[in-house]
Amino acid sequence: MKTICFFINDLSNSGGTERITSIAANNLTLKGYKVFIVTIKHCTLPFFKINNSVEIVNIFSKNNIVSKKISIIKNLRRIIKQNGIDVLINVDAILTLYSIPSLLGIKCINICWEQFNIKANLGLKSRDISRLLAMLCCERCIVLTHEDKKAWLRKKICNSSKIKVIYNPSSYPILVNKKKRSEQIVLAVGRLTKQKGFDLLLRAWGGITKKEGWRLKIVGGGRRTEQLKRIS
């Protein structure tokens, strides 16, 4: 069986990247793979449950910004060589800025698993650069939707076979509830930020509310909380 390593910034947050990493890592161990998770930030306790068979390694560094980046590259390379990692999965394209130099001269498959829409760089130009490098240097680039794939291919850096669409896994069972209710609830959960588009949802909801018995619930937190309350 191959040895697989997930490379992620942090495991202590409650975000989507942390959730899908834990789900993927746990399920791969159940299939017999040896799985590592390497984190940049020091994590004493992951937010989501991680199986005991998954080995978590922190490569946190307190050095200045230049030394810190070099230290991350060196430590990641050391872990990959010492543990015979066959496949490295970057959970966020920006991490390929570390993994690409770390893997020079090492026989290891480098995969970019992007969790953000290509139009969103969260204010980091380095994120845009990392996506271009991933298309050039990684064996595969995984995106979440077919629209994302089309956007990546418009950069004309790699062919279609390098970019794969894989939907994020769900940890929740599919429930079948046929009980009739007097009130129908639509639940939307996520960060209340611009890229999530809750403002568009609220404006579109105006046409739905004309139907009796329907109610929208939005659960989450973020910078746009007050703005969204005003729209609603």
C-alpha positions in Angstrom: 0.0 0.0 0.0 1.2 3.5 -0.7 2.0 6.0 2.0 -0.1 9.2 1.6 0.6 12.6 3.2 -1.8 15.5 3.5 -0.1 18.9 3.7 -2.3 21.6 5.4 -1.8 24.9 7.2 -3.8 24.0 10.3 -6.0 21.3 11.8 -7.4 23.3 14.8 -9.8 25.4 12.8 -13.4 24.4 12.1 -13.3 25.2 8.3 -14.0 23.1 5.3 -10.4 22.3 4.5 -9.9 20.9 7.9 -13.1 18.9 7.7 -12.5 17.3 4.3 -8.9 16.5 5.2 -10.0 14.6 8.3 -12.7 12.7 6.4 -10.3 11.7 3.6 -7.4 10.8 5.9 -9.6 8.7 8.2 -11.2 6.8 5.3 -7.9 6.1 3.6 -6.6 4.4 6.8 -9.7 2.2 6.8 -8.6 1.1 3.3 -5.2 0.1 4.6 -3.1 3.1 3.6 -0.5 4.6 5.8 -1.5 8.2 6.3 0.3 11.3 7.6 -1.0 14.8 8.0 1.7 17.6 8.1 0.6 20.9 9.5 2.4 24.2 9.4 0.8 25.7 12.4 1.3 24.0 15.8 -1.9 22.0 16.5 -2.3 20.4 19.9 -5.9 19.2 19.2 -7.5 18.9 15.8 -11.0 20.4 15.6 -12.4 17.3 13.8 -11.8 13.7 14.9 -8.7 12.1 13.5 -8.2 8.3 13.7 -5.3 7.2 15.9 -3.7 5.4 12.9 -3.2 8.8 11.2 0.1 10.3 12.2 0.1 14.1 12.6 3.3 16.0 12.3 3.7 19.8 13.1 6.5 21.7 11.3 5.8 25.0 13.1 8.7 27.5 13.1 9.2 30.7 15.2 11.8 32.0 12.8 11.5 35.3 10.9 9.4 35.1 7.7 12.3 34.2 5.3 13.9 31.7 7.6 10.4 30.3 8.4 9.7 29.6 4.8 13.0 27.9 4.3 12.5 25.9 7.5 9.1 24.7 6.3 10.6 23.5 3.0 13.5 21.7 4.7 11.3 20.0 7.3 8.7 18.9 4.8 11.4 17.4 2.6 12.9 15.6 5.6 9.5 14.1 6.6 8.8 13.0 3.0 12.2 11.2 2.7 12.2 9.7 6.2 8.7 8.2 5.9 8.9 7.2 2.2 5.9 9.3 1.2 4.5 8.2 -2.1 1.8 10.8 -2.6 1.7 14.3 -1.2 -1.6 16.1 -1.2 -1.6 19.9 -0.8 -4.9 20.9 0.8 -4.8 24.5 -0.7 -2.9 25.5 -3.8 -0.8 28.1 -2.0 1.0 25.2 -0.1 2.6 24.1 -3.4 4.9 27.1 -2.9 6.5 24.9 -0.3 5.9 21.4 -1.7 7.3 21.9 -5.2 10.8 22.9 -3.9 10.6 20.2 -1.2 10.1 17.4 -3.7 13.0 18.3 -6.0 14.9 15.1 -6.8 12.4 13.0 -4.8 10.2 10.3 -6.4 6.8 11.4 -4.9 3.5 12.3 -6.6 2.6 15.9 -5.9 -1.2 16.7 -6.0 -2.8 20.1 -5.6 -6.3 19.9 -3.9 -7.7 23.4 -4.3 -10.5 24.4 -2.0 -11.1 28.0 -3.3 -12.8 29.4 -6.4 -10.1 30.6 -8.8 -11.5 34.1 -8.6 -10.8 34.3 -4.9 -7.2 34.8 -3.8 -8.2 36.2 -0.3 -5.9 39.2 -0.9 -2.8 37.1 -1.6 -1.1 37.4 -5.0 1.0 34.4 -4.0 -2.2 32.3 -4.2 -2.6 33.2 -7.9 1.1 32.4 -8.5 0.8 29.1 -6.7 -2.1 28.0 -8.9 0.0 28.6 -12.0 2.9 26.7 -10.5 0.6 23.8 -9.6 -0.6 23.5 -13.2 3.0 23.4 -14.3 4.6 21.2 -11.7 2.0 19.0 -10.0 0.9 15.6 -11.4 -2.7 16.5 -10.7 -4.8 19.5 -9.7 -8.1 18.7 -8.0 -10.9 21.3 -8.1 -14.4 21.2 -6.7 -16.6 22.0 -9.7 -16.6 21.7 -13.5 -16.8 25.5 -13.7 -13.6 25.7 -11.6 -12.0 23.3 -14.1 -13.0 25.5 -17.1 -11.5 28.5 -15.3 -8.2 26.8 -14.7 -8.0 25.6 -18.3 -8.5 29.1 -19.5 -5.0 29.9 -18.2 -3.8 27.6 -21.1 -0.9 26.2 -19.0 -1.9 22.5 -18.9 -4.1 20.1 -20.7 -7.5 18.9 -19.5 -6.3 15.5 -18.2 -4.2 17.2 -15.4 -7.2 18.9 -13.9 -9.8 16.6 -12.2 -13.1 17.5 -10.6 -13.8 15.8 -7.2 -16.6 16.9 -5.1 -15.9 17.3 -1.4 -17.1 14.4 0.7 -19.9 14.6 3.3 -19.7 13.1 6.7 -23.5 13.1 7.2 -25.8 10.2 6.2 -28.6 10.9 3.8 -31.8 11.2 5.8 -35.2 10.3 4.3 -37.9 12.1 6.2 -41.4 11.9 4.7 -43.2 13.5 7.7 -45.4 16.3 6.6 -44.6 19.7 8.2 -46.5 22.9 8.4 -43.2 24.8 7.9 -40.5 24.1 5.3 -37.0 25.2 6.3 -34.1 25.8 3.9 -30.8 25.7 5.9 -27.6 27.4 4.6 -24.4 27.0 6.6 -21.0 28.7 6.0 -18.7 31.6 6.6 -20.5 34.9 6.2 -17.9 36.3 3.7 -18.1 37.8 0.2 -17.2 34.7 -1.7 -19.9 32.6 -0.1 -22.6 34.7 -1.8 -25.2 34.8 1.0 -26.2 38.3 -0.2 -27.3 36.7 -3.5 -29.2 34.0 -1.7 -31.1 36.5 0.4 -32.1 38.6 -2.6 -33.2 35.5 -4.5 -35.2 34.4 -1.5 -37.6 37.2 -2.1 -39.3 35.1 -4.8 -39.6 32.1 -2.6 -41.2 33.8 0.4 -44.3 34.3 -1.6 -45.0 30.7 -1.0 -46.5 30.0 2.4 -44.7 27.9 5.0 -41.2 28.4 3.7 -38.4 29.8 5.9 -34.7 30.4 5.3 -32.1 29.9 8.1 -28.5 31.0 7.6 -26.0 29.7 10.2 -22.5 31.0 10.4 -20.3 33.9 11.3 -18.0 36.3 9.6 -17.3 39.9 8.5 -20.6 40.3 6.7 -22.9 39.3 9.5 -24.4 42.8 10.1 -24.6 43.6 6.4 -26.5 40.4 5.7 -28.9 41.1 8.6 -29.7 44.5 7.0 -30.4 42.8 3.6 -32.7 40.2 5.3 
